[in-house]
Amino acid sequence: MAEVHPSAVVSREAELAADVRVGPNCVIDGPVQLGTGVHLVAGVHLVGRVSIGEGTVCYPGVCVGFPPQDFKFTVGMRSAGVEVGASCLLREHATVHGASNDHTPTKIGNKVFMMVNTHVGHDASVGDHCVLVNNAAIAGHCVIGERVNFGGAAIIHQHCRVGRLAMISGGSGFSADCPPFMVLSGRNNLVGINIVGLKRNGFSVEEIATLRQMFRKLFRQPSSRDRLLEELDEGAKTCPPLGEVAEFVRGSKRGICPGAGRRPRNV
């Protein structure tokens, strides 16, 4: 049977696995589902259609499932809520808002680390193994790939995309898409390849060298979308990660962040 502190408030609609621990002053309001081994340390507030995967820990002040910060969403509208994956760590005052639609929840992947005062907005999707350092914020409708790292106070504009294994430096902000494997710093500036991340994730020396060469050739200089894709597709024949970059560029609606000192690309 779940261990629930006497001061906690738990809705009758909630479903708690047998070994869930709910600490002092937590509030579970609505059809919340907590998986095996979930631990709400204290003062956690979960509301609405929220599911949290096994082994996830939420620290004091965490709020998940509250209505989206969206003028189009009004009282009484139905939200698909939030899905949080397994083995996540949500530190003090991290917030994840519920979806602004009734069919697709805001999603946090597995083994995501949201540090103090981080935020994920409505209808966003965050991939597995992502890290958000203190005060990082992801706006509504953003799509974040796997193993992306956000430095402290890094922010991302709504509807933007970030490819996997990208690294967003602390204090950065961007309003265009960031391709996979890149490092972004400042305002919409791509400054290089995430070499450390690539090495840690098993990329070969040859692949890293090719990605670095691609960045210098294609992203530091102004380039049309057609030329960019032509070069990436050709390179992908011998270096598959370039194909991943190409597919990301093809799917961009907001344009791709340019190399440092350049204007945003209209791609």
N, C-alpha and C positions, 0 to 999 in steps of 0.2 A: 504494500500500500504506500502511496506517495507520502512523503514527509512534508507537512504543511504547517508553518508556524501559526500559532493562534491569532496573531495580529494580521495575517494575510486575508485577503478577500478573494474567493474563487467562485466563479460563476458555475451554476449547475450545468451549463452547456459545455464546459471545458472537459477535455479528455487528457488525463495525465497518466503517463506510464508508471508502473509500480514503483520504480526507484527514483522518480523525480523528487527534487528537493526545492521547496518554495520557502524562502527566507522571510524575515520580518517585513511587514508593511508592503508586501507585494500586492498588486491588484491584477487579477486575471478576469477580464470582462468580455464575455461572449464565447463563441465556439472556437476557443483556442485549443490547439493540439500540441502537447509537449512529449517528445520522444524519450526513449530510454536514456537515463543518465543526465538529463537536462538539470541544470542548477541555476536557480534565480537567487542571487546572493542576498539582496535586500532592496526594497524600494523600487522594484521593477514594475513597469506598467505595460501590460499587453492588452490590446483591445481589438475586437472584431475577429475577422477570419484570419487568424495567424497560426502558422504551423512552424515549429522549431525542431530541427533534427537532433538525433541522438548525440549526447556528449557536449552539447553547446552550453556555454556558461555566460550568463548575463550579470553584470555588476550593477551596483546601485545607480539609480537614475536612468537606466536604459528604458526607452519608450519605443514600442514597436506596434504598428498598426493604426496609429491615429490618422484622421482624414488628411488627404493630400492638401498641400498649400497651392490650391488651384481655384481661381475665381469661378471656373465652370462647374466645380463640384459643390453642390449645395446640400443642406441638411435633408436627410431622407434618401439620398441617392445610395445605391448599393455598391460596395467596393469588393473587389476580388481579394483584397487584403495583402498579406505578406507571407512569403515562404523563406525561411531561413534554413540553410543546410546543416549538415552534421559537423561536429567538432569545431564550431566557430567560437570566437572569443569576442564578446561585445563589452568593452570597458565603460567606465563611468560616463553617463549622459550621452551615450551613442543613441542616435535616433534613426528609425527606418519608417517612412510613411507608407500608408496603404495606397493601393492602386486607385486611379481615377476612373477605372472601368470595372465591369462586373464579371469579367471572364479571364483575365490574365493578371496574376498578382505581381507585385514588386518582388524581385528575387535576389536573394543573397546565396551564393554558392557554398560549397563545403570548405571547411578550414579557412574561412575568411577572418581576418583580424582587424576589427574596428577599434581603434584606440580612443582615448578620451575625447569626447565632444565632437565626434565625427558624424556625418549625416549622409544618408542615401534617400533621395527624393522619390516621389511617386512614379510608378511604372518603369523604374530603372531595373537593370539586370546587371549583377556583379558576378563575375566568374569565380571559379574555385581558386583558392590559395592567394587571393588578393590581400594586400595590406594597405590600410588607410591610417596614416600617422595623425597624431592629434590635430584637430580642427580642419581636417580635410573634408571637402563637401562635394558630393556628386548630385547634380540637379536632376529633375524629372526627365524620364524617357531616355536616359543615357544607357549605352550598352558597353560594358567593360569586359574585356577578354580575361582569360586565365592568367594568374601570376603577374598581375599589374601591381606596381608599388606607387602609392601616392605619398609624397613627402608632407611634412607638416604644413597646414594651411593651404595646401594645393586645392584648386577649385576647377570644376568643369561645367561649362554651360549646358543647358538643357538640349536634348536631342543629339548630343555629341557621342562619338564612338572612340574607344581606345582599344587597339589591338593587343593581343597577348604579349606578355613579357616586356611591355613598355615600362618606362620609369619616368615618373613625373616629379620633378624636383620641388622641394619645399618652397612655398610662397608663389608657385606658378599659377597661371590662369590661362585657360584657352577656350576658344569658341569655334574651333574647327576640329576635324578628326585627326587622331594621332595613330599612325600605322603601327603594326606590330614591330617589336624589337627595338624601338626608338627610345631616345632620351629627350625629354622636353623640359625646357627651362625658360623662365620669364613669361612673356606674353606671346603665345602662339609660335614659339620658336623651337624647331627641332635642332638639337645641337650635336647629335651623334647616335651611335649604336650602343645598346645596353650590353656591353661586352661581359661584365660580371654576371649578369643574369643569364646570358647565353651559355657561358662556361658552366655555370651551376646546373644548367638544365640539359647538359649533354650535347650541345652543338659542337661539331668538329672544328678544328682550327681552320680548315678550308672554308667551311660555311661562314664562319665569323669573318674571315678575310674578304670573302665575296660580298657579304652584307655591308661591310665597311666601305668597300670599293663602290658598291651601288649607291650608298648614301652620298658619298663625295661626288659621284658623277651625276646623279639624278635629282638629289634633294637640295644640294647647296646652290644649284643653278636654276634659274627660271626654266620651266619646261611645260609643254602642252600636255594635256591628258593623254592624247594619242601616242605621243613619243614616249611618255613615261610608261604606259602599258606595253608598248611594243618592246621596249628595252627589258622590262621586268619579265614579260612572257618568254623572251629569248633566253634570259639568264636562268629562268626556272627549269629549263631543259637539263641543266647540270647542277642546279642548286635549288631544290624544292622549296626552301623557305622564301625565295623570291616569288614563287607562285602564290604563297599566302599573302605577301604584300600586295601583289597584283589584284587578287580577289578583294582585298580590303579597299583598295583604291576604286575598283569598279563599283563597289557598294556605297561609296561616299555620296551623301547629298549635301553636306555642309562645306565640302572642300577639305583639302589636306593641309595641315600646318606646314609652313615652308621652312627651309633652312634658316639659321640665325641671320637676322638682318634683312631678310627678304619679305616681300608682301605675301599674304596668303594666296595659295594657288587656287585658281578657279577650275577645279577638276571635279 
